[in-house]
């Protein structure tokens, strides 16, 4: 069992699960390719234009900017002024609110970006909610060596990955204007306070 399995109950039931091997930071670099591959399997319940597929029950407001490869599942809302890019997959009942940006990310059922959020290179489980202005950052531009290092359960996880935001477990709540620094693992049900900072990179 991977860390992803332990944090997202429906991970292995996702349509791309057979192609997604390794941990979250191993999955993200190949996400755009997996989404493009999955596009070829979709049925008539999706409106497909180029490399973008939108379920017919989903509402995309005027002024939203969508860049493929992208799959948006049933009963989602993509609000005006939002931006989705870099290879994303959205399950059912998700919201990307006004002014929010989603980049190279998986959203499971019922997850919501309220507005003015950024989520980059991440995997969010079911029923995750980001209040206004909260950020999941994906790159440590302040470091000479930004490769992934995460303090997790008393050990340090390391990878050559340069861009990774967070693995956010089912049912997490991220408060307004909070920041999740690059390379984080949030257990299911985690609550991040408003204006809070989550930074799991070991200091040494």
Backbone bond lengths (Angstrom), bond angles and torsions (degrees), N, CA, C in turn:
res aa  C-N    CA-C-N  psi(-1)  N-CA   C-N-CA  omega(-1)  CA-C   N-CA-C  phi
1 X - - - 1.472 - - 1.526 109.59 -
2 X 1.335 115.97 134.83 1.457 120.77 177.84 1.529 110.64 -88.88
3 X 1.321 115.13 169.78 1.467 119.98 174.89 1.524 109.81 -61.85
4 X 1.334 117.26 -35.61 1.466 120.56 179.43 1.530 110.12 -60.81
5 X 1.322 117.32 -44.88 1.468 121.20 179.26 1.520 111.36 -58.64
6 X 1.329 116.54 -37.98 1.460 120.87 -177.16 1.522 112.40 -72.92
7 X 1.333 117.48 -19.45 1.461 121.28 -175.34 1.523 114.01 -105.44
8 X 1.347 116.23 -23.31 1.461 120.76 -177.71 1.520 107.97 -128.65
9 X 1.326 116.48 108.31 1.465 121.38 -172.24 1.526 112.95 -62.21
10 X 1.333 116.57 -33.94 1.461 119.49 -175.51 1.525 113.15 -95.58
11 X 1.315 118.03 12.54 1.465 121.51 -176.32 1.527 111.96 -53.64
12 X 1.301 117.39 -49.05 1.461 120.88 -175.59 1.529 113.47 -76.28
13 X 1.340 116.67 -4.80 1.467 120.26 177.24 1.529 111.64 -99.26
14 X 1.328 117.19 -2.45 1.469 120.48 178.69 1.529 109.42 -68.70
15 X 1.333 117.84 149.74 1.465 120.17 -174.61 1.525 114.39 -64.84
16 X 1.328 117.80 -20.16 1.459 121.09 -179.59 1.529 112.26 -100.44
17 X 1.319 117.48 5.55 1.464 121.53 -171.04 1.525 112.93 -56.67
18 X 1.308 116.61 -34.81 1.458 119.56 -179.26 1.513 113.76 -66.69
19 X 1.325 116.92 -21.76 1.461 120.89 -179.99 1.531 111.93 -96.82
20 X 1.326 117.40 -17.27 1.468 122.19 -172.41 1.525 109.34 -91.82
21 X 1.307 116.45 96.92 1.456 120.87 -178.19 1.525 110.55 -107.48
22 X 1.343 114.74 152.42 1.448 119.86 178.29 1.516 112.01 87.31
23 X 1.327 114.62 -163.41 1.458 121.80 -179.44 1.528 110.76 -87.76
24 X 1.322 115.56 176.38 1.463 120.54 -174.99 1.527 112.14 -54.76
25 X 1.327 116.55 -43.50 1.465 120.54 -177.64 1.527 111.86 -71.49
26 X 1.335 117.94 -16.44 1.465 121.30 172.80 1.524 111.17 -82.04
27 X 1.332 116.42 -30.60 1.463 121.95 -177.63 1.524 111.65 -74.57
28 X 1.331 116.46 -42.78 1.470 121.58 -171.09 1.532 113.66 -56.71
29 X 1.341 120.84 -44.20 1.470 118.55 -178.71 1.524 114.20 -59.51
30 X 1.325 118.04 -27.11 1.457 120.98 179.64 1.509 114.26 -101.63
31 X 1.333 117.43 10.08 1.463 120.27 -173.90 1.521 112.64 -63.14
32 X 1.319 117.86 -44.33 1.466 120.01 -178.80 1.527 110.58 -58.70
33 X 1.318 117.15 -40.48 1.449 120.70 178.50 1.520 112.55 -65.71
34 X 1.348 116.21 -38.85 1.461 119.52 178.44 1.518 111.49 -66.79
35 X 1.331 116.79 -40.39 1.460 120.22 178.53 1.533 109.94 -63.68
36 X 1.325 116.71 -43.38 1.465 120.32 178.62 1.526 111.11 -61.38
37 X 1.309 116.36 -38.29 1.466 121.29 178.92 1.528 110.84 -68.04
38 X 1.320 115.80 -41.34 1.458 120.66 -179.06 1.526 111.76 -67.76
39 X 1.329 116.82 -31.31 1.466 121.06 178.45 1.528 111.87 -53.89
40 X 1.313 116.44 -34.51 1.459 120.84 -176.06 1.524 112.80 -72.62
41 X 1.335 116.67 -10.56 1.470 120.78 -177.21 1.528 112.84 -102.15
42 X 1.329 117.92 -4.01 1.461 121.14 -172.89 1.526 111.79 -77.72
43 X 1.334 114.70 151.94 1.455 120.61 -178.21 1.516 112.99 -99.65
44 X 1.335 115.33 -166.13 1.458 122.57 -172.82 1.525 113.25 -72.60
45 X 1.329 118.10 -8.48 1.461 120.05 176.93 1.531 111.89 -72.85
46 X 1.321 116.39 -7.21 1.464 121.54 177.04 1.527 110.67 -109.51
47 X 1.321 115.48 142.08 1.458 120.60 167.78 1.520 106.82 -91.66
48 X 1.308 116.37 120.66 1.461 121.55 -174.56 1.521 109.11 -117.13
49 X 1.318 114.58 126.03 1.459 121.01 175.56 1.518 107.64 -133.64
50 X 1.319 115.65 112.19 1.458 119.53 -175.75 1.518 110.19 63.44
51 X 1.329 116.11 -123.09 1.464 120.44 -179.52 1.534 112.48 -106.92
52 X 1.332 115.42 29.69 1.470 121.51 177.75 1.519 108.91 -125.13
53 X 1.337 115.64 127.81 1.468 121.45 178.77 1.521 109.08 -124.24
54 X 1.321 116.34 124.90 1.459 122.64 -179.64 1.524 108.42 -122.52
55 X 1.322 116.66 125.81 1.459 119.83 178.34 1.533 109.74 -62.57
56 X 1.303 116.67 144.66 1.469 120.99 -173.83 1.522 113.12 -67.88
57 X 1.321 117.85 -15.69 1.468 120.24 177.20 1.531 112.91 -92.25
58 X 1.318 116.85 -0.80 1.473 121.75 -178.38 1.523 110.02 -89.95
59 X 1.333 115.36 146.82 1.467 120.48 178.70 1.521 109.93 -109.20
60 X 1.317 116.10 123.10 1.465 122.91 175.32 1.520 107.18 -112.65
61 X 1.311 116.87 114.39 1.460 120.53 -177.12 1.524 111.56 -77.99
62 X 1.314 114.81 153.18 1.459 121.12 176.79 1.527 109.85 -58.34
63 X 1.314 115.73 133.74 1.467 120.21 179.19 1.508 114.22 99.73
64 X 1.329 117.96 -8.54 1.469 120.24 172.37 1.532 108.41 -74.56
65 X 1.327 116.36 144.23 1.458 121.75 179.35 1.525 108.22 -113.82
66 X 1.320 116.26 119.09 1.461 122.00 -177.87 1.517 109.16 -118.20
67 X 1.333 115.65 128.09 1.455 121.84 178.20 1.520 108.57 -125.12
68 X 1.327 115.87 131.04 1.450 120.11 -177.23 1.513 113.55 -82.74
69 X 1.324 115.37 176.19 1.458 125.34 -3.03 1.528 111.32 -71.05
70 X 1.322 115.34 141.04 1.461 120.77 -173.66 1.521 109.96 -151.74
71 X 1.330 115.69 135.44 1.459 122.33 170.32 1.519 108.19 -127.55
72 X 1.335 115.88 125.01 1.460 122.22 177.14 1.524 107.54 -117.55
73 X 1.326 116.19 120.52 1.457 122.12 -174.34 1.515 114.16 -78.45
74 X 1.337 116.94 -167.96 1.461 121.65 -173.97 1.528 114.20 -67.55
75 X 1.326 114.43 147.62 1.467 123.77 167.84 1.526 113.35 57.62
76 X 1.320 116.37 35.18 1.463 120.83 174.98 1.528 110.12 -93.92
77 X 1.314 115.47 165.41 1.470 122.19 172.24 1.518 108.13 -126.65
78 X 1.332 114.94 122.88 1.462 121.50 174.08 1.528 105.75 -113.09
79 X 1.324 116.36 107.21 1.462 120.88 -168.55 1.525 112.29 -83.09
80 X 1.323 114.30 161.47 1.458 120.43 178.32 1.532 110.13 -60.05
81 X 1.328 115.03 142.91 1.459 119.93 178.59 1.511 114.45 81.78
82 X 1.319 117.93 0.27 1.462 120.21 178.04 1.530 109.83 -87.86
83 X 1.337 115.28 161.10 1.456 122.18 179.89 1.518 108.64 -135.05
84 X 1.326 116.28 126.62 1.463 122.25 175.04 1.520 106.94 -123.86
85 X 1.346 116.42 128.89 1.466 119.24 -173.68 1.529 110.87 -155.18
86 X 1.313 115.43 168.80 1.447 120.91 167.51 1.509 116.37 81.83
87 X 1.342 118.05 7.46 1.454 120.59 -177.52 1.508 111.28 95.24
88 X 1.330 117.67 94.29 1.472 122.49 -177.77 1.525 110.31 -132.36
89 X 1.321 114.73 152.03 1.465 122.68 174.61 1.517 108.14 -132.21
90 X 1.338 116.01 123.92 1.460 121.66 179.09 1.517 109.21 -116.86
91 X 1.306 116.20 127.14 1.455 123.53 175.79 1.536 108.03 -73.65
92 X 1.304 118.24 -166.86 1.463 121.61 -178.23 1.525 111.79 -77.64
93 X 1.345 115.24 156.86 1.469 123.69 171.18 1.523 113.73 60.90
94 X 1.320 117.17 31.66 1.467 121.19 177.64 1.527 110.07 -95.97
95 X 1.332 115.00 157.52 1.464 121.36 177.43 1.525 109.08 -130.10
96 X 1.331 115.25 131.07 1.460 121.62 166.93 1.521 105.29 -116.98
97 X 1.322 116.48 105.58 1.455 122.14 -168.43 1.513 114.20 -80.42
98 X 1.335 116.61 178.06 1.463 121.75 -177.69 1.525 112.17 -57.36
99 X 1.315 116.28 131.64 1.457 120.89 176.95 1.509 114.94 75.18
100 X 1.326 118.16 4.57 1.460 120.94 -179.88 1.523 110.18 -87.70
101 X 1.331 115.38 149.40 1.463 121.31 178.31 1.522 109.31 -125.18
102 X 1.325 115.40 131.62 1.455 122.94 179.79 1.522 107.05 -123.60
103 X 1.348 115.92 124.51 1.462 119.99 -175.78 1.531 109.67 -131.24
104 X 1.331 116.35 123.94 1.470 122.88 174.37 1.526 110.89 46.36
105 X 1.315 115.67 61.59 1.470 121.27 -171.07 1.527 111.16 -140.80
106 X 1.332 114.24 149.91 1.461 123.23 172.95 1.523 108.23 -107.27
107 X 1.331 116.46 128.22 1.464 121.88 173.26 1.523 108.33 -116.11
108 X 1.324 116.49 123.53 1.445 119.53 175.13 1.530 110.40 -87.71
109 X 1.306 115.86 174.28 1.462 124.36 -168.25 1.532 112.74 -50.94
110 X 1.336 114.14 130.01 1.449 120.74 172.24 1.508 115.73 77.79
111 X 1.335 118.39 11.70 1.468 119.70 178.81 1.526 109.93 -85.23
112 X 1.348 114.74 148.25 1.462 119.17 -167.92 1.528 111.78 -140.98
113 X 1.325 115.30 129.73 1.460 122.38 166.99 1.520 105.79 -101.45
114 X 1.320 117.71 118.27 1.461 120.34 -172.16 1.527 110.99 -66.82
115 X 1.301 117.32 -70.32 1.453 122.79 173.46 1.525 108.78 -170.76
116 X 1.347 113.71 151.32 1.468 122.03 -178.78 1.525 111.98 57.10
117 X 1.314 115.23 41.38 1.461 121.48 175.42 1.528 109.74 -105.79
118 X 1.344 115.96 157.35 1.455 121.37 165.74 1.515 107.39 -127.92
119 X 1.327 115.77 129.67 1.458 122.35 173.72 1.515 107.05 -130.39
120 X 1.341 116.74 117.57 1.450 120.68 -177.85 1.511 113.25 -122.94
121 X 1.333 116.26 136.01 1.471 123.51 170.34 1.525 111.48 51.14
122 X 1.319 116.24 54.23 1.464 121.74 -171.24 1.524 111.87 -135.81
123 X 1.325 114.48 166.54 1.458 122.02 171.82 1.520 107.71 -127.17
124 X 1.331 116.51 119.66 1.458 122.38 -179.85 1.522 109.24 -111.95
125 X 1.323 116.22 128.99 1.451 121.50 -179.61 1.516 112.65 -73.47
126 X 1.327 115.64 -164.82 1.458 120.96 -178.79 1.518 111.09 -73.45
127 X 1.343 115.40 146.43 1.461 123.04 171.31 1.532 112.26 54.31
128 X 1.319 116.01 45.06 1.465 121.52 173.14 1.523 107.69 -95.43
129 X 1.318 116.98 135.86 1.464 120.55 -178.67 1.525 110.57 -125.89
130 X 1.332 115.43 127.24 1.459 121.82 173.94 1.519 108.38 -108.07
131 X 1.328 116.94 119.64 1.456 120.38 174.81 1.530 109.97 -72.66
132 X 1.316 115.12 170.55 1.460 122.04 -173.14 1.519 112.08 -55.02
133 X 1.330 115.59 133.52 1.455 121.28 172.29 1.513 115.70 81.32
134 X 1.313 118.72 -3.37 1.465 119.28 179.77 1.530 110.39 -76.15
135 X 1.337 114.74 151.19 1.455 121.87 -169.85 1.524 109.98 -131.07
136 X 1.309 116.44 136.84 1.461 121.58 164.99 1.520 106.13 -113.80
137 X 1.333 115.90 100.86 1.462 122.25 -175.44 1.524 110.07 -77.54
138 X 1.330 116.11 157.08 1.460 119.68 -171.75 1.523 114.93 -127.50
139 X 1.335 118.64 0.53 1.474 119.70 -176.63 1.519 109.78 -153.01
140 X 1.331 115.46 133.76 1.468 120.84 -178.48 1.531 109.71 -93.81
141 X 1.319 115.80 84.22 1.458 119.38 -177.71 1.524 113.08 -73.34
142 X 1.333 117.43 -9.11 1.460 120.60 -179.54 1.526 112.83 -85.94
143 X 1.333 117.52 -6.34 1.456 121.52 -174.69 1.523 111.92 -110.13
144 X 1.338 116.05 141.96 1.460 119.94 174.36 1.524 110.96 -66.89
145 X 1.327 117.00 -30.81 1.464 122.36 177.55 1.523 108.41 -122.85
146 X 1.335 117.42 93.98 1.465 120.38 -175.68 1.522 114.70 -85.43
147 X 1.326 118.03 9.56 1.461 119.39 -178.47 1.529 110.70 -59.72
148 X 1.324 113.71 152.91 1.461 121.58 -170.32 1.520 112.46 -64.95
149 X 1.337 115.85 128.49 1.458 123.30 169.88 1.525 107.31 -141.95
150 X 1.335 116.78 122.65 1.460 121.58 -177.59 1.517 109.32 -128.41
151 X 1.319 116.40 128.06 1.451 120.72 170.50 1.519 109.16 -80.22
152 X 1.342 116.29 118.74 1.465 119.69 -173.80 1.522 109.47 -144.56
153 X 1.333 115.63 119.69 1.470 121.81 176.85 1.523 112.83 50.83
154 X 1.335 115.74 42.88 1.457 120.79 175.28 1.515 114.97 81.82
155 X 1.320 117.47 2.02 1.459 120.76 177.37 1.527 109.15 -123.14
156 X 1.322 115.94 169.65 1.462 120.94 175.76 1.519 108.87 -112.83
157 X 1.322 116.00 120.89 1.457 122.21 176.29 1.523 108.21 -93.16
158 X 1.309 116.68 133.48 1.462 120.97 -177.03 1.519 110.53 -132.00
159 X 1.325 115.74 146.96 1.465 121.80 175.47 1.522 107.75 -155.05
160 X 1.329 115.85 161.12 1.463 120.43 178.98 1.521 112.59 -78.52
161 X 1.320 116.69 -0.09 1.461 122.27 -179.77 1.527 110.77 -58.38
162 X 1.329 116.31 131.92 1.463 120.99 178.76 1.523 112.06 -95.34
163 X 1.331 116.82 -31.89 1.466 120.01 -178.10 1.516 110.00 -122.14
164 X 1.319 114.89 113.65 1.459 121.60 173.33 1.515 107.77 -156.34
165 X 1.325 115.19 130.42 1.460 120.43 179.87 1.507 111.22 -87.54
166 X 1.336 116.67 -84.97 1.462 119.82 -175.56 1.520 110.97 -155.48
167 X 1.317 113.46 154.91 1.459 122.68 163.99 1.517 105.49 -102.44
168 X 1.329 116.06 113.76 1.461 121.52 -173.75 1.524 107.96 -111.85
169 X 1.329 116.67 115.74 1.451 121.59 -175.51 1.522 113.26 -69.68
170 X 1.315 115.10 165.75 1.460 121.83 -179.96 1.529 111.45 -53.39
171 X 1.331 115.52 138.52 1.455 121.13 171.12 1.512 116.47 75.12
172 X 1.331 118.04 14.13 1.479 119.59 179.15 1.519 111.18 -73.54
173 X 1.330 114.77 154.38 1.453 122.78 177.48 1.523 108.47 -129.02
174 X 1.343 116.14 124.32 1.461 121.23 -179.23 1.512 107.85 -117.03
175 X 1.324 116.00 117.96 1.452 121.90 -171.35 1.518 113.66 -73.91
176 X 1.321 115.06 165.41 1.461 122.30 -176.85 1.525 111.27 -57.08
177 X 1.340 114.64 134.31 1.460 123.38 176.81 1.523 114.31 61.70
178 X 1.321 117.09 18.12 1.462 120.77 172.82 1.524 109.48 -78.47
179 X 1.339 115.30 157.44 1.465 121.57 178.24 1.517 109.10 -126.41
180 X 1.318 115.67 126.97 1.461 121.95 170.28 1.526 105.83 -104.04
181 X 1.334 115.75 112.12 1.457 120.70 -176.92 1.524 110.76 -69.77
182 X 1.340 117.28 157.52 1.461 120.48 -177.04 1.528 112.40 -56.62
183 X 1.328 114.53 136.29 1.452 120.23 178.03 1.507 112.35 81.67
184 X 1.321 117.29 68.27 1.466 121.59 -178.79 1.521 109.53 -132.69
185 X 1.331 114.80 150.92 1.460 122.02 175.05 1.515 107.13 -128.50
186 X 1.335 116.97 113.32 1.454 121.28 -179.30 1.521 109.55 -105.18
187 X 1.320 115.26 122.76 1.457 121.02 -179.79 1.523 110.47 -64.67
188 X 1.309 118.21 153.42 1.466 120.14 177.48 1.522 111.48 -52.96
189 X 1.337 115.37 136.62 1.459 120.70 178.00 1.508 115.47 81.12
190 X 1.328 117.95 5.56 1.469 120.84 178.52 1.522 110.53 -62.79
191 X 1.334 116.53 138.92 1.462 122.07 174.34 1.523 107.78 -116.20
192 X 1.330 116.07 121.22 1.464 122.32 176.51 1.524 107.52 -101.09
193 X 1.303 117.26 124.20 1.467 120.82 -174.80 1.523 111.50 -67.86
194 X 1.308 115.61 157.12 1.459 120.32 174.20 1.526 109.59 -60.04
195 X 1.338 116.11 136.57 1.460 124.32 -174.56 1.528 112.76 66.01
196 X 1.324 117.59 12.20 1.460 121.35 -178.07 1.532 111.42 -77.25
197 X 1.338 114.43 162.43 1.468 122.01 176.33 1.523 108.91 -128.69
198 X 1.314 115.79 126.65 1.463 121.60 171.54 1.528 107.57 -111.21
199 X 1.322 116.01 115.75 1.464 120.99 177.72 1.523 107.70 -136.29
200 X 1.313 116.43 108.22 1.449 122.03 -173.97 1.521 113.79 -102.63
201 X 1.311 117.54 12.33 1.468 120.65 177.26 1.530 109.07 -77.53
202 X 1.331 117.33 125.91 1.476 119.23 177.83 1.532 110.78 -60.68
203 X 1.303 116.65 144.93 1.459 120.78 -176.37 1.511 112.40 -76.09
204 X 1.317 117.88 -22.54 1.467 119.70 -179.67 1.516 111.71 -114.59
